[in-house]
Amino acid sequence: MTEGVRTEKKKLFLQGLKDNLGIIESALRAAGVSRGTYDKWRRDDEEFNRSCDEVMEAQCDFVEGKLLQKINDGDISAIIFYLKTKGKKRGWTEKVVKEEKPIAQQLPQITGNAVDRRNEFYNRVTVKKEYLISRLKEQGKYTDELEVSVTLTAETYVQFEMLQDQMLSDDYQSVTVQISREGNERRQLNPQEAQLMALRRQLMKQLTAIGMTTDSKERKQDGDSFKDFLEEIKS
């Protein structure tokens, strides 16, 4: 391969990389070169290597822009994905309770058809959200940047209430009994007990993140405990 041909193929590769959102295989086909040739160019040509990195970064910025656009449109999946990746330090990670399914997959469902369930859930979330915002504004802590976190906190609290309601039903049993094929009984704590505690911890973290709770010393001095807060928001 002559130097002129090599230079032209590198240009074709970089253009193919831009046109195909940073997908290397597509760019290789566009330039008509092998993966080995691409790797060699990366090692030996500093300018080419830098240009590839710039294209990758630009494409990443482009995709991030699309994600932020979805978030601005209120897409819940995009919001949760962003928090799980960018908000890990604030506790936005998905945890599994006792090697079972994630909490989100075990939450109780509101009875009725799909539309009724959705409407009832989000109506309850709206009430909780308005209350949280009013409390934060009273304390001078609310900003527009907190809206997403407040919404997710309100959703967690409604899920917490739903699970509590289910556990207070007449047919709920805190201890379940399983009978083996040999006729032996095995008693175990109802998994919903662990789910409730996990949701409680998750809610506490979310309330802390938006500034609705204080550290232990401040709570002792002001008499503002998490239990008091739950009772107040419930009433």
TORKEKE-967207 format. One record per residue (C-alpha): residue number from 1; x, y, z. Coordinates in pm, whole numbers, plus 50000, padded with zeros to 5 digits. Layout:
<kolba><num>NUM</num><u>X</u><v>Y</v><w>Z</w></kolba>
...
end
This chain:
<kolba><num>1</num><u>50000</u><v>50000</v><w>50000</w></kolba>
<kolba><num>2</num><u>50151</u><v>50333</v><w>49892</w></kolba>
<kolba><num>3</num><u>50155</u><v>50632</v><w>50124</w></kolba>
<kolba><num>4</num><u>49893</u><v>50809</v><w>49912</w></kolba>
<kolba><num>5</num><u>49658</u><v>50510</v><w>49922</w></kolba>
<kolba><num>6</num><u>49714</u><v>50471</v><w>50295</w></kolba>
<kolba><num>7</num><u>49631</u><v>50837</v><w>50357</w></kolba>
<kolba><num>8</num><u>49314</u><v>50812</v><w>50148</w></kolba>
<kolba><num>9</num><u>49199</u><v>50496</v><w>50327</w></kolba>
<kolba><num>10</num><u>49255</u><v>50659</v><w>50665</w></kolba>
<kolba><num>11</num><u>49030</u><v>50946</v><w>50556</w></kolba>
<kolba><num>12</num><u>48767</u><v>50699</v><w>50438</w></kolba>
<kolba><num>13</num><u>48790</u><v>50513</v><w>50769</w></kolba>
<kolba><num>14</num><u>48748</u><v>50829</v><w>50979</w></kolba>
<kolba><num>15</num><u>48453</u><v>50940</v><w>50768</w></kolba>
<kolba><num>16</num><u>48299</u><v>50592</v><w>50800</w></kolba>
<kolba><num>17</num><u>48350</u><v>50607</v><w>51175</w></kolba>
<kolba><num>18</num><u>48160</u><v>50937</v><w>51190</w></kolba>
<kolba><num>19</num><u>47881</u><v>50813</v><w>50963</w></kolba>
<kolba><num>20</num><u>47831</u><v>50492</v><w>51163</w></kolba>
<kolba><num>21</num><u>47823</u><v>50638</v><w>51517</w></kolba>
<kolba><num>22</num><u>48168</u><v>50510</v><w>51610</w></kolba>
<kolba><num>23</num><u>48113</u><v>50148</v><w>51499</w></kolba>
<kolba><num>24</num><u>48459</u><v>50026</v><w>51398</w></kolba>
<kolba><num>25</num><u>48351</u><v>49728</v><w>51185</w></kolba>
<kolba><num>26</num><u>48132</u><v>49950</v><w>50966</w></kolba>
<kolba><num>27</num><u>48416</u><v>50198</v><w>50922</w></kolba>
<kolba><num>28</num><u>48654</u><v>49916</v><w>50826</w></kolba>
<kolba><num>29</num><u>48416</u><v>49804</v><w>50552</w></kolba>
<kolba><num>30</num><u>48380</u><v>50161</v><w>50428</w></kolba>
<kolba><num>31</num><u>48759</u><v>50198</v><w>50398</w></kolba>
<kolba><num>32</num><u>48822</u><v>49843</v><w>50273</w></kolba>
<kolba><num>33</num><u>49087</u><v>49761</v><w>50534</w></kolba>
<kolba><num>34</num><u>49129</u><v>49486</v><w>50792</w></kolba>
<kolba><num>35</num><u>49113</u><v>49510</v><w>51171</w></kolba>
<kolba><num>36</num><u>49485</u><v>49435</v><w>51187</w></kolba>
<kolba><num>37</num><u>49562</u><v>49732</v><w>50960</w></kolba>
<kolba><num>38</num><u>49345</u><v>49957</v><w>51178</w></kolba>
<kolba><num>39</num><u>49526</u><v>49839</v><w>51494</w></kolba>
<kolba><num>40</num><u>49863</u><v>49907</v><w>51330</w></kolba>
<kolba><num>41</num><u>49757</u><v>50256</v><w>51229</w></kolba>
<kolba><num>42</num><u>49644</u><v>50320</v><w>51585</w></kolba>
<kolba><num>43</num><u>49984</u><v>50217</v><w>51720</w></kolba>
<kolba><num>44</num><u>50206</u><v>50385</v><w>51460</w></kolba>
<kolba><num>45</num><u>50018</u><v>50703</v><w>51361</w></kolba>
<kolba><num>46</num><u>49969</u><v>50941</v><w>51653</w></kolba>
<kolba><num>47</num><u>49754</u><v>51184</v><w>51455</w></kolba>
<kolba><num>48</num><u>49527</u><v>50905</v><w>51329</w></kolba>
<kolba><num>49</num><u>49497</u><v>50766</v><w>51681</w></kolba>
<kolba><num>50</num><u>49398</u><v>51108</v><w>51815</w></kolba>
<kolba><num>51</num><u>49146</u><v>51160</v><w>51534</w></kolba>
<kolba><num>52</num><u>48980</u><v>50825</v><w>51615</w></kolba>
<kolba><num>53</num><u>48950</u><v>50920</v><w>51981</w></kolba>
<kolba><num>54</num><u>48796</u><v>51256</v><w>51887</w></kolba>
<kolba><num>55</num><u>48534</u><v>51085</v><w>51670</w></kolba>
<kolba><num>56</num><u>48450</u><v>50841</v><w>51952</w></kolba>
<kolba><num>57</num><u>48413</u><v>51126</v><w>52200</w></kolba>
<kolba><num>58</num><u>48197</u><v>51326</v><w>51960</w></kolba>
<kolba><num>59</num><u>47967</u><v>51030</v><w>51903</w></kolba>
<kolba><num>60</num><u>47942</u><v>50972</v><w>52277</w></kolba>
<kolba><num>61</num><u>47844</u><v>51339</v><w>52323</w></kolba>
<kolba><num>62</num><u>47581</u><v>51295</v><w>52051</w></kolba>
<kolba><num>63</num><u>47427</u><v>50991</v><w>52219</w></kolba>
<kolba><num>64</num><u>47436</u><v>51161</v><w>52561</w></kolba>
<kolba><num>65</num><u>47249</u><v>51452</v><w>52406</w></kolba>
<kolba><num>66</num><u>46978</u><v>51214</v><w>52286</w></kolba>
<kolba><num>67</num><u>46954</u><v>51065</v><w>52635</w></kolba>
<kolba><num>68</num><u>46919</u><v>51410</v><w>52795</w></kolba>
<kolba><num>69</num><u>46652</u><v>51495</v><w>52541</w></kolba>
<kolba><num>70</num><u>46458</u><v>51186</v><w>52650</w></kolba>
<kolba><num>71</num><u>46501</u><v>51290</v><w>53015</w></kolba>
<kolba><num>72</num><u>46369</u><v>51639</v><w>52936</w></kolba>
<kolba><num>73</num><u>46068</u><v>51472</v><w>52774</w></kolba>
<kolba><num>74</num><u>45998</u><v>51289</v><w>53102</w></kolba>
<kolba><num>75</num><u>46098</u><v>50940</v><w>52987</w></kolba>
<kolba><num>76</num><u>46112</u><v>50742</v><w>53315</w></kolba>
<kolba><num>77</num><u>46339</u><v>50469</v><w>53172</w></kolba>
<kolba><num>78</num><u>46593</u><v>50728</v><w>53057</w></kolba>
<kolba><num>79</num><u>46579</u><v>50902</v><w>53395</w></kolba>
<kolba><num>80</num><u>46640</u><v>50580</v><w>53586</w></kolba>
<kolba><num>81</num><u>46922</u><v>50476</v><w>53350</w></kolba>
<kolba><num>82</num><u>47093</u><v>50813</v><w>53398</w></kolba>
<kolba><num>83</num><u>47068</u><v>50793</v><w>53777</w></kolba>
<kolba><num>84</num><u>47200</u><v>50435</v><w>53784</w></kolba>
<kolba><num>85</num><u>47510</u><v>50542</v><w>53588</w></kolba>
<kolba><num>86</num><u>47571</u><v>50901</v><w>53698</w></kolba>
<kolba><num>87</num><u>47414</u><v>50883</v><w>54044</w></kolba>
<kolba><num>88</num><u>47582</u><v>50573</v><w>54189</w></kolba>
<kolba><num>89</num><u>47751</u><v>50774</v><w>54463</w></kolba>
<kolba><num>90</num><u>47406</u><v>50885</v><w>54583</w></kolba>
<kolba><num>91</num><u>47286</u><v>50528</v><w>54620</w></kolba>
<kolba><num>92</num><u>47110</u><v>50492</v><w>54283</w></kolba>
<kolba><num>93</num><u>47198</u><v>50127</v><w>54230</w></kolba>
<kolba><num>94</num><u>46975</u><v>49825</v><w>54186</w></kolba>
<kolba><num>95</num><u>47009</u><v>49581</v><w>54476</w></kolba>
<kolba><num>96</num><u>46881</u><v>49225</v><w>54510</w></kolba>
<kolba><num>97</num><u>46715</u><v>49111</v><w>54833</w></kolba>
<kolba><num>98</num><u>46839</u><v>48770</v><w>54959</w></kolba>
<kolba><num>99</num><u>46940</u><v>48657</v><w>54609</w></kolba>
<kolba><num>100</num><u>46584</u><v>48699</v><w>54485</w></kolba>
<kolba><num>101</num><u>46450</u><v>48922</v><w>54211</w></kolba>
<kolba><num>102</num><u>46512</u><v>49298</v><w>54237</w></kolba>
<kolba><num>103</num><u>46263</u><v>49486</v><w>54453</w></kolba>
<kolba><num>104</num><u>46115</u><v>49661</v><w>54150</w></kolba>
<kolba><num>105</num><u>46006</u><v>49321</v><w>54012</w></kolba>
<kolba><num>106</num><u>45837</u><v>49214</v><w>54337</w></kolba>
<kolba><num>107</num><u>45629</u><v>49521</v><w>54417</w></kolba>
<kolba><num>108</num><u>45255</u><v>49461</v><w>54472</w></kolba>
<kolba><num>109</num><u>45014</u><v>49569</v><w>54203</w></kolba>
<kolba><num>110</num><u>44713</u><v>49796</v><w>54241</w></kolba>
<kolba><num>111</num><u>44397</u><v>49605</v><w>54150</w></kolba>
<kolba><num>112</num><u>44185</u><v>49697</v><w>53848</w></kolba>
<kolba><num>113</num><u>44258</u><v>49731</v><w>53479</w></kolba>
<kolba><num>114</num><u>44589</u><v>49866</v><w>53349</w></kolba>
<kolba><num>115</num><u>44463</u><v>50222</v><w>53295</w></kolba>
<kolba><num>116</num><u>44305</u><v>50241</v><w>53642</w></kolba>
<kolba><num>117</num><u>44619</u><v>50104</v><w>53807</w></kolba>
<kolba><num>118</num><u>44839</u><v>50354</v><w>53626</w></kolba>
<kolba><num>119</num><u>44611</u><v>50648</v><w>53702</w></kolba>
<kolba><num>120</num><u>44576</u><v>50559</v><w>54069</w></kolba>
<kolba><num>121</num><u>44950</u><v>50512</v><w>54111</w></kolba>
<kolba><num>122</num><u>45045</u><v>50844</v><w>53950</w></kolba>
<kolba><num>123</num><u>44766</u><v>51031</v><w>54128</w></kolba>
<kolba><num>124</num><u>44913</u><v>50914</v><w>54458</w></kolba>
<kolba><num>125</num><u>45263</u><v>51001</v><w>54339</w></kolba>
<kolba><num>126</num><u>45148</u><v>51353</v><w>54248</w></kolba>
<kolba><num>127</num><u>45011</u><v>51410</v><w>54598</w></kolba>
<kolba><num>128</num><u>45334</u><v>51289</v><w>54760</w></kolba>
<kolba><num>129</num><u>45545</u><v>51495</v><w>54521</w></kolba>
<kolba><num>130</num><u>45353</u><v>51815</v><w>54594</w></kolba>
<kolba><num>131</num><u>45394</u><v>51758</v><w>54966</w></kolba>
<kolba><num>132</num><u>45769</u><v>51696</v><w>54940</w></kolba>
<kolba><num>133</num><u>45819</u><v>52007</v><w>54729</w></kolba>
<kolba><num>134</num><u>45621</u><v>52221</v><w>54973</w></kolba>
<kolba><num>135</num><u>45830</u><v>52093</v><w>55266</w></kolba>
<kolba><num>136</num><u>46154</u><v>52159</v><w>55081</w></kolba>
<kolba><num>137</num><u>46041</u><v>52509</v><w>54985</w></kolba>
<kolba><num>138</num><u>45955</u><v>52584</v><w>55347</w></kolba>
<kolba><num>139</num><u>46312</u><v>52488</v><w>55441</w></kolba>
<kolba><num>140</num><u>46460</u><v>52684</v><w>55150</w></kolba>
<kolba><num>141</num><u>46610</u><v>52368</v><w>55000</w></kolba>
<kolba><num>142</num><u>46410</u><v>52321</v><w>54681</w></kolba>
<kolba><num>143</num><u>46563</u><v>52386</v><w>54337</w></kolba>
<kolba><num>144</num><u>46447</u><v>52291</v><w>53988</w></kolba>
<kolba><num>145</num><u>46734</u><v>52040</v><w>53966</w></kolba>
<kolba><num>146</num><u>46569</u><v>51835</v><w>54243</w></kolba>
<kolba><num>147</num><u>46247</u><v>51771</v><w>54051</w></kolba>
<kolba><num>148</num><u>46354</u><v>51433</v><w>53911</w></kolba>
<kolba><num>149</num><u>46484</u><v>51312</v><w>54248</w></kolba>
<kolba><num>150</num><u>46167</u><v>51430</v><w>54422</w></kolba>
<kolba><num>151</num><u>45951</u><v>51247</v><w>54166</w></kolba>
<kolba><num>152</num><u>46141</u><v>50920</v><w>54215</w></kolba>
<kolba><num>153</num><u>46124</u><v>50962</v><w>54594</w></kolba>
<kolba><num>154</num><u>45747</u><v>51009</v><w>54573</w></kolba>
<kolba><num>155</num><u>45718</u><v>50695</v><w>54359</w></kolba>
<kolba><num>156</num><u>45920</u><v>50493</v><w>54612</w></kolba>
<kolba><num>157</num><u>45698</u><v>50615</v><w>54895</w></kolba>
<kolba><num>158</num><u>45380</u><v>50513</v><w>54709</w></kolba>
<kolba><num>159</num><u>45533</u><v>50170</v><w>54645</w></kolba>
<kolba><num>160</num><u>45614</u><v>50151</v><w>55016</w></kolba>
<kolba><num>161</num><u>45249</u><v>50230</v><w>55101</w></kolba>
<kolba><num>162</num><u>45120</u><v>49974</v><w>54853</w></kolba>
<kolba><num>163</num><u>45328</u><v>49702</v><w>55011</w></kolba>
<kolba><num>164</num><u>45218</u><v>49807</v><w>55360</w></kolba>
<kolba><num>165</num><u>44853</u><v>49792</v><w>55253</w></kolba>
<kolba><num>166</num><u>44901</u><v>49444</v><w>55113</w></kolba>
<kolba><num>167</num><u>45067</u><v>49325</v><w>55435</w></kolba>
<kolba><num>168</num><u>44779</u><v>49462</v><w>55643</w></kolba>
<kolba><num>169</num><u>44519</u><v>49256</v><w>55455</w></kolba>
<kolba><num>170</num><u>44329</u><v>48982</v><w>55643</w></kolba>
<kolba><num>171</num><u>44487</u><v>48696</v><w>55449</w></kolba>
<kolba><num>172</num><u>44848</u><v>48813</v><w>55491</w></kolba>
<kolba><num>173</num><u>45082</u><v>48579</v><w>55684</w></kolba>
<kolba><num>174</num><u>45416</u><v>48701</v><w>55813</w></kolba>
<kolba><num>175</num><u>45539</u><v>48341</v><w>55831</w></kolba>
<kolba><num>176</num><u>45480</u><v>48102</v><w>55543</w></kolba>
<kolba><num>177</num><u>45468</u><v>47722</v><w>55574</w></kolba>
<kolba><num>178</num><u>45590</u><v>47489</v><w>55303</w></kolba>
<kolba><num>179</num><u>45528</u><v>47113</v><w>55305</w></kolba>
<kolba><num>180</num><u>45797</u><v>46890</v><w>55155</w></kolba>
<kolba><num>181</num><u>45721</u><v>46572</v><w>54962</w></kolba>
<kolba><num>182</num><u>45814</u><v>46381</v><w>55277</w></kolba>
<kolba><num>183</num><u>45543</u><v>46569</v><w>55469</w></kolba>
<kolba><num>184</num><u>45781</u><v>46788</v><w>55671</w></kolba>
<kolba><num>185</num><u>45692</u><v>47148</v><w>55747</w></kolba>
<kolba><num>186</num><u>45934</u><v>47429</v><w>55677</w></kolba>
<kolba><num>187</num><u>45852</u><v>47772</v><w>55817</w></kolba>
<kolba><num>188</num><u>46012</u><v>48086</v><w>55679</w></kolba>
<kolba><num>189</num><u>45963</u><v>48461</v><w>55701</w></kolba>
<kolba><num>190</num><u>45743</u><v>48600</v><w>55427</w></kolba>
<kolba><num>191</num><u>45972</u><v>48760</v><w>55163</w></kolba>
<kolba><num>192</num><u>45753</u><v>49071</v><w>55171</w></kolba>
<kolba><num>193</num><u>45889</u><v>49149</v><w>55519</w></kolba>
<kolba><num>194</num><u>46238</u><v>49181</v><w>55369</w></kolba>
<kolba><num>195</num><u>46098</u><v>49378</v><w>55076</w></kolba>
<kolba><num>196</num><u>45937</u><v>49629</v><w>55310</w></kolba>
<kolba><num>197</num><u>46264</u><v>49682</v><w>55499</w></kolba>
<kolba><num>198</num><u>46455</u><v>49720</v><w>55173</w></kolba>
<kolba><num>199</num><u>46205</u><v>49977</v><w>55046</w></kolba>
<kolba><num>200</num><u>46229</u><v>50160</v><w>55378</w></kolba>
<kolba><num>201</num><u>46608</u><v>50182</v><w>55342</w></kolba>
<kolba><num>202</num><u>46577</u><v>50294</v><w>54981</w></kolba>
<kolba><num>203</num><u>46324</u><v>50562</v><w>55075</w></kolba>
<kolba><num>204</num><u>46549</u><v>50686</v><w>55355</w></kolba>
<kolba><num>205</num><u>46841</u><v>50723</v><w>55112</w></kolba>
<kolba><num>206</num><u>46625</u><v>50911</v><w>54863</w></kolba>
<kolba><num>207</num><u>46491</u><v>51145</v><w>55132</w></kolba>
<kolba><num>208</num><u>46847</u><v>51211</v><w>55247</w></kolba>
<kolba><num>209</num><u>46957</u><v>51283</v><w>54889</w></kolba>
<kolba><num>210</num><u>46694</u><v>51555</v><w>54843</w></kolba>
<kolba><num>211</num><u>46760</u><v>51704</v><w>55186</w></kolba>
<kolba><num>212</num><u>46449</u><v>51584</v><w>55370</w></kolba>
<kolba><num>213</num><u>46642</u><v>51413</v><w>55652</w></kolba>
<kolba><num>214</num><u>46925</u><v>51521</v><w>55881</w></kolba>
<kolba><num>215</num><u>47206</u><v>51338</v><w>56055</w></kolba>
<kolba><num>216</num><u>47148</u><v>51161</v><w>56387</w></kolba>
<kolba><num>217</num><u>47263</u><v>51451</v><w>56607</w></kolba>
<kolba><num>218</num><u>47034</u><v>51702</v><w>56437</w></kolba>
<kolba><num>219</num><u>46740</u><v>51464</v><w>56457</w></kolba>
<kolba><num>220</num><u>46796</u><v>51420</v><w>56828</w></kolba>
<kolba><num>221</num><u>46808</u><v>51794</v><w>56889</w></kolba>
<kolba><num>222</num><u>46514</u><v>51889</v><w>56669</w></kolba>
<kolba><num>223</num><u>46298</u><v>51583</v><w>56741</w></kolba>
<kolba><num>224</num><u>46262</u><v>51530</v><w>56365</w></kolba>
<kolba><num>225</num><u>46290</u><v>51153</v><w>56317</w></kolba>
<kolba><num>226</num><u>46222</u><v>50947</v><w>56008</w></kolba>
<kolba><num>227</num><u>45931</u><v>50785</v><w>56187</w></kolba>
<kolba><num>228</num><u>45779</u><v>51126</v><w>56263</w></kolba>
<kolba><num>229</num><u>45817</u><v>51226</v><w>55901</w></kolba>
<kolba><num>230</num><u>45645</u><v>50909</v><w>55775</w></kolba>
<kolba><num>231</num><u>45355</u><v>50964</v><w>56014</w></kolba>
<kolba><num>232</num><u>45319</u><v>51325</v><w>55904</w></kolba>
<kolba><num>233</num><u>45332</u><v>51253</v><w>55531</w></kolba>
<kolba><num>234</num><u>45088</u><v>50964</v><w>55576</w></kolba>
<kolba><num>235</num><u>44835</u><v>51186</v><w>55755</w></kolba>
end
